Amino acid sequence: MDMTLRWYGEGNDSVTLDQIRQIPGVTGVITALHDIPAGEAWTYEDVMKRKQEVEAKGLKLVGVESINVHEDIKIGLPTRDELIE
């Protein structure tokens, strides 16, 4: 099992990867792509860029969470179908 800490990315988190790496036992992070607007798809390239950013600091990217779901989908507006593939 990996001990991880959440990290939301450069500019979205006050904690840096360098600081996380200093925490004893922590080997990786769980992240999110909050810089991508709600309703827009996360591309493979977006996820790989974050993975490379994390690995460059000697940590593992263990997971990506918090998919930004557009409000129209959450509350069931008629426009939701345009946003769902």
Residue pairs with C-beta under 8 A, 6 or more apart in sequence:
2 27
2 28
2 60
2 62
3 25
3 26
3 27
3 28
4 26
4 27
4 28
4 29
4 30
4 62
4 63
5 15
5 20
5 23
5 26
5 29
5 30
6 29
6 30
6 31
6 32
7 13
7 15
7 17
7 20
7 29
7 30
7 31
7 54
8 31
8 32
8 34
9 31
9 32
9 33
9 34
9 35
9 50
9 53
10 53
11 35
12 32
12 34
12 35
17 29
17 53
17 54
17 57
17 59
18 57
20 26
20 29
20 57
20 59
21 57
21 58
21 59
26 59
27 59
27 60
28 54
28 59
28 60
28 61
28 62
29 54
29 59
29 60
29 61
29 62
30 62
30 63
30 64
30 65
31 50
31 54
31 61
31 63
31 64
31 65
32 64
32 65
32 66
33 42
33 46
33 47
33 50
33 64
33 68
34 66
34 68
36 42
36 46
36 68
37 68
38 68
38 69
38 70
38 71
39 68
39 69
39 70
39 72
39 73
39 83
40 68
42 64
42 67
47 64
50 61
50 64
51 61
54 60
54 61
55 61
70 80
70 83
71 77
72 79
72 80
72 83
73 80
73 83
73 84
